[in-house]
Amino acid sequence: MQTILKTENITKYFYTPQKFKVLDNISFEIKESEFVSIVGKSGSGKTTLLYVLSTMDTDYNGNIYIENNVITGLKQDKLARIRNEHIGFVFQFHYLLPEFTCLKNVMIPALKLNRFSREEIEVKAYQILKLLGVEEQALNPASKLSGGQQQRVAIARALINDPKIIMCDEPTGNLDSKNTSIVMDIFKKISTELNQTIVVVTHDNDFANSTDRIMEMQDGRIL
Amino acid sequence: MKIFPKIKLNVDLEIALTHILAKKKQTVIVSFAAAIGIAAFIFLNSLVLGFNRDSDEALFKSTPHIRIYVEDKMSEPLFTDSKSNSLTIISNPKIINESKKLLNPEKILYNVKLIEGVTTATTWLNINIFYNNGSAQVNGSSSGVNIYEANEMFDIQSSMVEGSLQNLISTPNGIIIGVGIAEKLNVRIDDNISVVSPTGIVKIMKVVGMFKTSNSVVDKSKSYMNLSIAQQLMAQGPDYITDIYVNVEDPNTAVSYLPLIQERTGYIAEDWKAANESAEASKKTRKVMMGSISIIILIVAAFTIYNVVNMTVKQKLHDIAILKAQGFAGKSVVKIFISEALIIGILGTIMGLILGTLLVKALSKVYIGGDRGYFPIEFEPKIMIMGVFVGLFVTFIAGLIPAKGAAKVDPVSIFRNL
């Protein structure tokens, strides 16, 4: 199995209100098609770790590798390109662009990547929406959907560029129990059917228990 | 929502367009603010151009582009004292009482006319005279001219109200006077008046024409007569000429002819700008005044655009964060928001051009009478092109500042604070 994501001695400090070691020497590997959850109490550093892994937070010590290529220290434009091409994000809140249709929201990262034609992208976006059971919402504005539907569209958007890894920050944190189970099922489905590598930060133990591997964090360390 | 499906849009531009179209009303209102700025810029600059052309035209009715004349010379002290310890000599230099006569005026005229770019050149003799009719006396100045050449230069015909220029040729002792003189002396066409020159020579002359200019002082003092009569009034021979007036193709380049004319004639030549510095100064004042007003209006319009783009950025922090998370680089974000400003700017510029043109056209149809006729405003493509560039530049800057701010948005801090 190939290693998709690897960290070496990630250490990070918060400087306000006072100097505080939020991540302490974190090293781990995530293999291809693994479904990993990171759990821990509030303030354990799990969300901070996810944003460091996401390449959006560059203020840390240590090294991060995606498929054995070091990404630590790369320029912002280069990192943006890596996020576009290799990483999909799902957040607690869906962050769909309200002026666009669901379909367009899903298409935008692929249009930015500009690897396929607009028609090919549109076909693919439809396929993914169908896989996630929201294809009938494709032409509705994102703001008109229910919370669960919005989150499914957001997952579709994360999948559009066939990312090497999907990173999720409390993807069910904002949903009721019914929608939570739907979203959980979807993650399991894309993990098993698409062999998608997923790392998810959650404090929902049921969700964590349904993943392949649980990493528990405490005081900035992985237990 | 499909926007212009035929055109292949860059995704950054597509997002900008969607933002703009989502708020059509706001876009139109802001574009209108920009339009007013650009229209004001075009209108005020056209106004300045019109006024300046008009005042130049008025000036060129009595002033040639270039005047060749004999410069007064100051007398030189007999002793020049350079050593400080020697005897100090007090001298009192004065103007040398020399003739103002240009030597061989026909040769000068011939040489000047040969210069490329010279359109008209004519001999000219200005004299101060008294006009008398009975006991009524008016003082003024008369120009001894070749009336055809003078008309070609100053378009005297257009200000004639009675009689004709032709009559001056056929009547050697004829005189064309301003209407103010005629009124004061109570004379009509074909009446005789007596004219007294500074040398004391009196001549009876026949009024063959009258003119009316926009300047009443000129109307009350100015007259034209045949050159030979003016020479007789000065008690001089037929080669007595004090001035040669020259017109060139482009009056604004008059100054560039001066060295050549001085070289070919040996006399001083002065261009109209040097002779009318106050007119030039008032033109510059107008330009600066209107220029600063139009710039202030443009700045206000720019602030409106800045405000709207800035507000959009503030409202869309979450959108910017998610776009950055999805791999939109800082320069893409800058492009999105500058595009929004430029779309507003382009709309505003188009509306501004239309509005400005309508304003200029409307005002140019306003009749104000006098010898001006219609309101002096000029419609010129150069100003329109300048308006387009200024409008787009201003909106670009107004968009650049908030767009730069948007590019600096840190997605992590947005996501963590939700």
Interface residues (C-beta under 8 A of the other chain):
Chain A: T47 Y51 S54 M56 D57 Q76 D77 A80 R81 I82 R83 N84 E85 F89 F91 Q92 F93 Y95 L97 P98 E99 F100 T101 K104 I108 P109 L111 K112 L113 N114 R118 P141 R157 D169
Chain B: M1 K8 V11 E14 I15 T18 H19 L21 A22 H318 D319 A321 I322 L323 K324 A325 Q326 G327 F328 A329 G330 K331 S332 D410 P411 V412 F415 R416 L418
